[in-house]
Amino acid sequence: MAKTVGAFALIVALGAAGLLVSPMMATDTVVTMVVPSMIVFGAIVLAIGVKHGEYRATR
């Protein structure tokens, strides 16, 4: 579980850092809109992936 949370946090941090460094969006837009949506979408996809893995492991 700790490895999964660490990998998830690393992916979100790298994506946010990339957007903050590039001149594509304002910093407040990235922090208030993009990062929270990355976290929510990533958590949903992670939950679906874990459930699918559990399903595959039992078949």
Backbone bond lengths (Angstrom), bond angles and torsions (degrees), N, CA, C in turn:
res aa  C-N    CA-C-N  psi(-1)  N-CA   C-N-CA  omega(-1)  CA-C   N-CA-C  phi
1 M - - - 1.449 - - 1.534 111.53 -
2 A 1.321 116.32 -40.86 1.462 119.56 -179.19 1.528 111.28 -66.04
3 K 1.325 116.83 -37.29 1.465 119.50 178.21 1.516 110.98 -66.01
4 T 1.324 116.58 -38.72 1.460 120.39 179.67 1.521 110.93 -66.15
5 V 1.313 117.18 -45.26 1.463 121.04 179.18 1.528 110.21 -64.24
6 G 1.324 116.76 -40.32 1.464 120.52 178.20 1.520 112.16 -63.76
7 A 1.331 116.73 -44.00 1.467 120.55 178.68 1.524 110.64 -65.04
8 F 1.328 116.39 -41.01 1.462 121.02 178.41 1.529 110.75 -61.80
9 A 1.324 116.56 -46.56 1.462 120.83 179.33 1.531 111.10 -63.73
10 L 1.315 117.28 -38.70 1.461 121.06 178.62 1.521 111.42 -63.74
11 I 1.321 117.06 -43.54 1.471 120.46 179.72 1.523 110.68 -63.64
12 V 1.327 117.11 -44.56 1.468 120.37 179.03 1.527 110.32 -64.39
13 A 1.332 116.96 -42.42 1.466 120.54 -179.62 1.526 111.33 -64.55
14 L 1.320 117.64 -41.53 1.470 120.23 178.28 1.525 111.41 -64.59
15 G 1.322 117.03 -41.26 1.469 120.28 177.78 1.515 111.87 -64.37
16 A 1.322 115.94 -43.62 1.468 119.95 179.18 1.520 110.78 -66.39
17 A 1.317 117.55 -41.98 1.468 120.70 179.59 1.528 110.54 -63.31
18 G 1.310 116.63 -41.04 1.462 119.73 177.92 1.514 112.19 -61.23
19 L 1.335 116.44 -41.60 1.466 119.04 178.41 1.526 112.27 -70.98
20 L 1.323 116.68 -34.63 1.463 119.23 179.77 1.525 112.07 -70.76
21 V 1.321 117.35 -34.62 1.464 121.12 -178.63 1.525 110.98 -75.56
22 S 1.320 116.92 -37.92 1.462 119.52 -178.85 1.532 109.92 -77.92
23 P 1.310 116.75 152.67 1.474 119.35 -178.87 1.528 112.91 -86.11
24 M 1.332 117.27 35.34 1.460 120.19 -176.09 1.528 113.04 -82.14
25 M 1.342 116.51 -40.59 1.465 120.73 -175.73 1.520 110.09 -135.83
26 A 1.306 114.38 159.74 1.463 119.64 175.29 1.529 109.33 -71.40
27 T 1.314 116.43 150.52 1.464 121.68 -178.00 1.526 111.60 -60.24
28 D 1.316 117.77 -42.24 1.468 119.26 -178.54 1.523 111.79 -65.87
29 T 1.322 117.80 -31.62 1.458 121.25 176.70 1.526 110.53 -66.98
30 V 1.313 116.41 -43.63 1.465 120.46 179.80 1.522 110.24 -63.70
31 V 1.320 116.57 -46.07 1.464 120.55 -174.80 1.529 112.01 -71.93
32 T 1.324 117.83 -39.40 1.463 119.83 -174.25 1.523 114.18 -90.47
33 M 1.339 118.18 -22.20 1.455 119.34 -175.72 1.524 113.55 -119.79
34 V 1.301 117.22 -46.89 1.454 120.63 -171.90 1.527 111.91 -76.03
35 V 1.326 117.37 -49.36 1.467 120.38 -177.59 1.528 111.60 -62.20
36 P 1.336 119.92 -46.70 1.469 117.56 177.34 1.524 113.40 -60.93
37 S 1.321 117.31 -38.17 1.463 118.87 178.74 1.529 111.23 -69.26
38 M 1.328 117.98 -33.90 1.462 120.58 174.87 1.524 110.52 -63.30
39 I 1.320 116.87 -40.93 1.463 121.25 -179.27 1.527 110.66 -66.49
40 V 1.334 117.13 -46.37 1.466 120.52 -178.82 1.529 110.56 -64.82
41 F 1.326 117.45 -48.88 1.464 120.34 -179.80 1.524 110.60 -62.91
42 G 1.322 117.20 -42.61 1.455 120.23 179.02 1.511 112.68 -62.70
43 A 1.325 117.36 -38.92 1.465 121.11 178.55 1.525 111.07 -66.31
44 I 1.325 117.42 -40.24 1.468 120.77 177.81 1.519 110.52 -63.96
45 V 1.319 116.94 -47.79 1.463 121.05 -179.89 1.527 110.90 -64.43
46 L 1.324 117.43 -39.36 1.460 121.32 177.80 1.524 110.83 -62.91
47 A 1.329 117.70 -43.48 1.462 120.80 179.08 1.528 111.25 -63.49
48 I 1.326 116.98 -42.48 1.457 120.20 177.27 1.524 110.31 -63.37
49 G 1.318 117.33 -42.14 1.461 121.27 179.20 1.516 113.02 -64.03
50 V 1.317 116.88 -40.09 1.467 120.53 178.58 1.523 109.90 -65.80
51 K 1.322 117.17 -45.06 1.465 120.16 179.20 1.525 111.18 -63.35
52 H 1.317 117.42 -39.35 1.460 120.28 177.85 1.529 110.62 -66.14
53 G 1.311 116.78 -39.66 1.464 120.45 176.54 1.517 111.80 -63.23
54 E 1.326 117.04 -40.38 1.469 120.36 176.77 1.528 110.41 -64.00
55 Y 1.314 116.59 -40.74 1.468 121.32 177.94 1.535 110.46 -62.12
56 R 1.325 115.45 -46.72 1.481 119.20 -179.58 1.529 112.46 -65.62
57 A 1.308 116.52 -33.50 1.450 120.16 -178.54 1.519 112.47 -70.84
58 T 1.333 116.88 -24.99 1.459 119.73 -178.70 1.529 113.04 -93.31
59 R 1.288 118.41 -2.80 1.474 121.20 -178.76 1.498 111.31 -100.80
